Amino acid sequence: MKKLFNIVLASAAALMLLAGCATNEGNRENILKIYNWADYIDEDVLAEFPAWYKEQTGEDVSIVYQLFDINEIMLAKIERGHEDFDVVCPSDYIIERMLRNDLLLPIDHDFGNTPNYIDGNLSPYIIDCFDKIAGNGKNANDYAVGYMWGTTGIMYNTKTVTADEASSWNVLRNDKFAGRIFIKDGFRDVYCPILVYLKQKEIAEGKITLDELMFDASDESIAMVEKFLKEAKQYIAGWEADFGKEMMTKEKADINLTWSGDAVWAIDEAAEVGVSLDYVVPAEGSNVWFDGWVIPKYAKNVKAARYFINYMCRPDIAIRNMEATGYVSAIGTSEVLEERTDAQYDPIDVTYFFGEGADSVRINPVQYPAKDVVERCAMMHDSGDRTEQLLEMWSRVKGDNMNTWVIVVCATALLGLLALVFSRKSNNKRKKHKHRR
């Protein structure tokens, strides 16, 4: 049904765009063009927006909803093609790049008689992180509103990997797990945490902070990370965009460098078939990532765009989107905290996200890391004109890694995915996640 829904939306979008070309732009103010990742919103939340918008403004709006799976493709359409998307959901470093290149419009928080769900509902942690986005003097909080966030860490099989082994990035170079390690095929998500691992001495001596390190794409640092990854490569089964979590749930792998959202899905799926998985942010530290709503420079329906962003910050809407995607909303209200509290977990301190009174909360630590875990994480930044050097390093590291064993594993994973498509009943809590990078 999800795929059918997406196809219908894409077809409708094409028809509406053709109709617009055939007539005129006079009715563009009644169309809201949204560009988002796949499987990254509750379908009903999307479908209910036009009625809510009508209630709030007295105006009609219809949605053209399109999907992307790579940040850079989305950016190219806006930057080079001047596509008139009204609302887009880029990742942190792309928000930074769009700000630097003057591709975003400021978001007005005045909604008249409609409550302002943005101010006051966003977690202070999210606001603080967006303050650190380097936008050439522009504050990202004026141009972007956080949507989902998470960490990068190690997912592991508790039967074969100890918690102590998984607690360091050096586990990727442990020959004990040769051929049983999968790594996300995203150079930023790998480069940043490995650099944090390699720069532990400098961090401990106060020579550099974590935040400063996230800007480091020097030749020296790139060479250090490349050396580490080439040493680890002999033990790595493959680089994956989405099938790593399937390998973990089927016990075809012991370790997966992955995102917290994928780990939540895999841990739940594995538990249903008696496989025990866990996820940890290694002791050396890691990166946190964010996706946020923005209004691109060439948007044609700015009013509906900002109302949509405001709508997405309602606590009830945030909860529904979390249920549908498995990722963690940027909304940090008491309603969200109450809904996420679960007695099966040990108490942790999440005051950084929910504020005072949340110093001992029973909540999923994969979704909401404890305060001491977050303190050893930092946000990635755009590498600017050094991006090409990072990509070249990544290409050298990966090389020709498609050996026969990996091909067999990939084929097995594909067959498994196909089987799941035909056998699994629709369940929002068990949906697959988008490809983030």
C-alpha positions in Angstrom: 0.0 0.0 0.0 2.9 2.4 0.8 4.4 1.9 -2.6 1.0 2.3 -4.3 0.4 5.5 -2.3 3.8 6.9 -3.4 3.1 6.0 -7.1 -0.3 7.7 -6.9 1.2 10.8 -5.5 4.0 10.9 -8.0 1.5 10.4 -10.9 -0.8 13.1 -9.4 2.2 15.4 -9.2 3.1 14.9 -12.8 -0.5 15.5 -14.0 -0.8 18.7 -11.9 2.5 20.0 -13.2 1.4 19.3 -16.8 -1.9 21.0 -16.1 0.0 24.0 -14.7 2.0 24.3 -17.9 -1.1 24.0 -20.0 -3.1 26.7 -18.2 -1.4 29.3 -16.0 0.2 29.8 -12.6 -2.9 31.5 -11.2 -3.8 28.6 -9.0 -0.3 27.9 -7.7 -1.2 29.4 -4.3 -3.6 26.5 -3.8 -0.9 23.9 -4.4 1.7 22.9 -1.8 4.8 21.1 -3.3 6.6 18.9 -0.7 9.9 17.2 -1.3 10.7 14.6 1.3 12.6 11.3 1.9 10.7 8.0 1.3 8.9 6.5 4.3 9.4 9.6 6.4 5.9 10.7 7.4 2.6 9.2 8.5 0.5 9.1 5.4 -2.7 10.1 7.3 -0.8 13.1 8.7 -0.1 14.2 5.2 -3.6 13.6 4.0 -5.2 15.5 6.9 -3.2 18.7 6.3 -5.5 20.3 3.6 -8.5 20.1 5.9 -6.5 21.6 8.9 -5.2 24.3 6.6 -8.7 25.2 5.5 -9.8 25.4 9.1 -7.0 27.7 10.0 -6.9 30.0 7.0 -10.2 29.5 5.1 -8.1 28.7 2.0 -8.0 25.5 0.0 -4.7 23.7 -0.7 -3.8 20.4 -2.4 -0.5 18.6 -2.0 2.0 17.5 -4.6 4.3 15.1 -2.8 7.5 14.0 -4.3 10.4 11.8 -3.0 14.2 11.9 -3.0 16.7 9.5 -1.7 19.9 11.5 -1.9 20.5 15.0 -0.4 22.6 16.1 -3.3 20.0 15.2 -6.0 17.4 17.3 -4.1 19.9 20.1 -3.8 20.8 20.1 -7.5 17.2 20.3 -8.5 16.8 23.5 -6.5 20.2 25.0 -7.1 20.5 24.3 -10.8 17.0 23.6 -11.9 15.3 26.3 -9.7 12.6 23.8 -8.9 9.7 25.5 -7.1 9.3 23.1 -4.1 7.6 24.8 -1.2 8.8 22.6 1.6 11.9 20.3 1.6 13.5 18.2 4.3 17.3 18.2 3.9 20.0 16.9 6.3 22.1 19.1 8.6 25.1 19.7 6.3 22.8 20.4 3.3 20.9 23.0 5.4 24.3 24.5 6.1 25.2 24.5 2.4 21.8 26.0 1.4 22.2 28.8 3.9 25.7 29.6 2.6 24.4 29.7 -1.0 21.4 31.9 -0.2 18.9 29.1 -1.2 16.5 29.4 1.8 13.8 31.8 2.8 13.3 32.8 6.5 10.3 31.1 8.2 7.8 33.6 9.7 6.5 32.2 13.0 3.5 34.5 13.1 0.4 32.4 12.4 -2.3 34.8 13.5 -5.1 33.0 15.4 -3.4 29.6 14.8 -1.1 28.5 17.7 2.6 28.7 17.1 3.7 25.1 17.6 7.3 25.7 16.6 8.4 28.0 19.4 8.3 26.2 22.7 7.7 22.7 21.2 11.2 22.2 19.7 13.6 20.7 22.1 16.2 23.1 23.4 18.9 20.6 22.4 17.7 20.8 18.7 17.7 24.6 18.8 21.2 24.7 20.3 22.5 22.4 17.6 20.9 24.4 14.8 22.6 27.5 16.3 25.9 25.8 15.5 25.1 25.4 11.8 27.6 27.7 10.0 25.4 29.8 7.7 27.6 32.7 6.8 26.1 34.9 9.6 22.6 33.5 9.3 21.1 31.7 12.2 19.7 28.3 11.0 16.8 28.5 13.4 15.4 31.4 11.4 15.5 29.3 8.2 15.0 25.7 9.3 12.9 23.7 11.8 14.1 20.4 13.1 12.1 17.3 12.1 14.0 14.1 13.1 17.4 13.3 14.6 19.6 10.5 15.7 23.1 9.2 16.3 25.6 7.0 14.4 26.9 4.0 16.3 27.5 0.3 16.4 24.6 -2.2 16.2 25.8 -5.7 17.4 24.6 -9.2 18.1 24.9 -9.7 21.8 25.5 -13.5 21.4 28.7 -13.0 19.5 29.9 -9.5 20.5 30.4 -8.3 24.0 29.2 -4.8 25.1 32.9 -4.0 25.9 34.0 -4.9 22.3 31.2 -2.9 20.8 32.0 0.2 22.9 35.0 1.2 20.8 35.2 2.1 17.1 38.3 -0.2 17.0 35.9 -3.1 16.9 35.8 -2.5 13.1 39.5 -3.7 13.0 38.9 -6.8 15.2 39.7 -9.9 13.2 37.4 -11.9 15.4 34.5 -10.5 13.3 36.1 -10.9 9.9 33.5 -11.1 7.1 30.7 -10.3 9.6 30.9 -6.5 9.6 28.8 -4.1 7.5 29.3 -0.4 7.2 26.9 2.3 6.0 27.8 3.5 2.5 27.9 7.1 3.6 31.3 8.8 3.8 30.3 11.5 6.2 28.7 9.0 8.7 31.9 7.0 8.7 34.5 9.7 8.4 33.3 11.8 11.4 33.1 9.1 14.1 36.4 7.4 13.0 38.1 10.8 13.1 36.7 11.3 16.7 38.3 7.9 17.6 41.6 8.8 16.1 41.8 12.2 17.7 41.1 11.1 21.3 44.4 12.3 22.6 44.0 15.8 21.1 40.4 16.0 22.5 41.5 14.8 26.0 44.4 17.4 26.0 42.0 20.2 25.1 43.8 20.9 21.8 40.6 20.6 19.9 36.9 20.3 20.8 34.4 17.9 19.3 32.5 20.7 17.6 35.8 22.0 16.0 36.7 18.5 14.9 33.5 18.2 12.9 34.8 20.9 10.6 38.2 19.1 10.1 38.6 17.8 6.5 42.4 18.5 6.3 44.7 16.3 4.3 46.2 15.0 7.5 42.9 13.9 9.0 41.6 12.4 5.7 44.8 10.4 5.5 44.4 9.1 9.1 40.8 8.0 8.5 41.8 6.4 5.2 44.6 4.4 6.9 42.2 3.1 9.6 39.5 2.1 7.1 42.0 0.3 4.8 43.2 -1.6 7.8 39.6 -2.5 8.7 38.6 -3.3 5.1 39.9 -6.9 5.2 37.3 -7.7 7.9 34.4 -5.8 6.3 31.8 -7.9 4.4 30.4 -4.9 2.5 29.2 -1.3 2.4 25.4 -1.0 2.6 22.7 1.6 2.1 19.8 -0.2 3.6 20.3 -4.0 3.8 22.6 -4.0 6.8 19.8 -4.2 9.3 18.4 -7.2 7.5 21.7 -9.0 7.7 21.7 -8.3 11.5 18.2 -9.6 12.1 19.0 -12.8 10.1 22.3 -13.2 12.0 24.2 -12.9 8.7 26.4 -10.3 10.4 27.7 -9.5 13.9 28.3 -5.8 13.6 26.8 -2.9 11.6 28.0 0.7 11.7 24.6 2.3 11.3 22.1 4.9 12.3 20.1 4.8 15.5 16.8 4.7 13.6 17.8 1.6 11.7 18.9 0.0 14.9 15.5 0.6 16.5 13.8 -1.2 13.7 16.3 -4.1 13.6 16.3 -4.6 17.4 12.5 -4.9 17.4 12.4 -7.2 14.3 15.1 -9.4 15.6 13.4 -9.8 19.0 10.4 -11.3 17.3 12.5 -14.2 15.9 14.6 -14.7 19.0 17.7 -12.8 17.9 19.2 -10.4 20.5 20.6 -7.1 19.0 21.8 -4.0 20.8 23.1 -0.6 19.8 25.8 1.6 21.4 27.5 4.9 20.7 31.1 4.0 21.3 32.9 5.5 24.3 35.2 7.7 22.1 32.2 9.6 20.8 30.3 10.0 17.5 28.2 12.3 15.4 24.6 13.3 15.7 22.6 14.0 12.6 19.4 16.1 11.9 16.9 16.6 9.2 14.9 19.7 9.1 12.1 21.5 7.2 13.1 24.4 5.0 11.4 26.7 2.5 13.6 27.0 -0.6 14.3 30.2 -2.4 12.2 29.4 -5.4 9.1 28.4 -3.4 5.7 29.6 -4.8 3.5 28.9 -1.8 5.4 30.2 1.2 2.2 30.7 3.3 1.1 27.0 3.0 4.7 25.9 3.5 5.2 27.6 6.8 1.8 26.5 8.0 2.7 22.9 7.1 6.0 23.2 9.1 4.0 24.6 12.0 1.5 21.7 11.7 4.4 19.2 11.8 5.4 20.6 15.2 2.2 19.7 16.9 3.0 17.1 19.6 0.3 14.7 18.5 1.5 14.9 14.9 5.2 14.4 16.0 4.2 11.3 17.9 2.3 9.9 14.9 5.3 10.5 12.6 7.6 8.8 15.1 5.3 5.8 15.2 5.3 5.6 11.4 9.0 6.1 10.8 10.8 4.7 13.8 12.9 7.9 14.0 12.9 10.5 16.8 11.1 13.8 16.5 12.8 17.1 17.3 9.7 18.0 19.4 10.5 17.8 23.1 7.2 18.5 24.9 5.7 16.7 28.0 3.2 14.9 25.7 6.0 13.4 23.7 7.9 12.5 26.9 4.9 10.8 28.4 4.1 8.8 25.3 7.8 7.6 24.9 8.2 6.6 28.6 8.3 2.8 28.9 8.8 0.8 32.1 11.0 -1.8 30.4 13.9 0.5 30.2 16.3 1.6 33.0 16.1 5.3 34.1 18.4 7.7 32.3 19.0 11.5 32.3 17.4 13.2 29.2 17.2 16.7 30.6 19.2 18.0 27.7 16.2 17.1 25.5 13.1 17.4 27.7 14.3 19.9 30.3 14.1 19.8 34.1 12.3 16.8 35.6 13.6 14.4 33.0 16.7 13.4 34.9 15.5 9.9 35.6 13.3 8.7 32.8 12.6 5.2 31.6 12.9 5.7 27.9 14.5 3.9 24.9 18.3 4.8 25.1 18.8 4.1 21.4 16.2 6.7 20.5 17.1 9.1 23.3 20.7 8.7 24.3 21.5 9.6 27.9 23.0 13.0 28.6 26.5 11.7 29.1 26.3 9.9 25.7 25.1 13.0 23.9 27.9 15.1 25.5 30.5 13.0 23.5 28.7 13.5 20.2 28.7 16.5 17.8 27.0 17.6 14.7 28.5 17.1 11.3 29.1 20.1 9.0 29.4 20.7 5.3 32.9 20.2 4.1 32.6 22.9 1.4 35.3 22.7 -1.2 36.9 19.8 0.7 34.0 17.5 -0.1 35.8 16.3 -3.3 38.8 15.1 -1.3 36.6 13.2 1.1 34.8 11.5 -1.8 38.1 10.6 -3.4 39.2 9.0 -0.1 36.0 7.1 0.2 36.3 5.8 -3.3 39.9 4.6 -2.6 38.8 2.9 0.5 35.9 1.0 -1.0 37.7 0.1 -4.2 36.4 -3.1 -5.8 34.8 -4.7 -2.8 32.2 -6.7 -4.6 33.7 -10.1 -4.2 31.7 -13.3 -4.7 30.8 -13.7 -1.1 29.4 -10.2 -0.9 27.4 -10.7 -4.1 25.9 -13.9 -2.5 25.1 -12.0 0.6 23.4 -9.1 -1.3 21.4 -11.6 -3.3 20.3 -13.3 -0.2 19.3 -10.0 1.4 17.3 -9.1 -1.7 15.4 -12.4 -1.7 14.7 -11.8 2.0 13.4 -8.4 1.4 11.1 -9.6 -1.4 9.8 -12.3 0.9 9.1 -9.7 3.6 7.2 -7.5 1.2 4.8 -10.3 0.3 4.5 -11.8 3.8 4.5 -9.0 6.3 1.2 -7.3 7.3 1.1 -3.6 7.4 2.3 -2.3 10.7 3.4 1.3 11.2 5.8 0.4 14.0 7.7 -2.0 11.7 8.1 0.0 8.6 11.4 0.4 6.9 13.3 3.6 7.0 14.5 5.9 4.3 18.0 6.1 3.1 19.3 9.1 5.0 22.4 10.0 3.1 
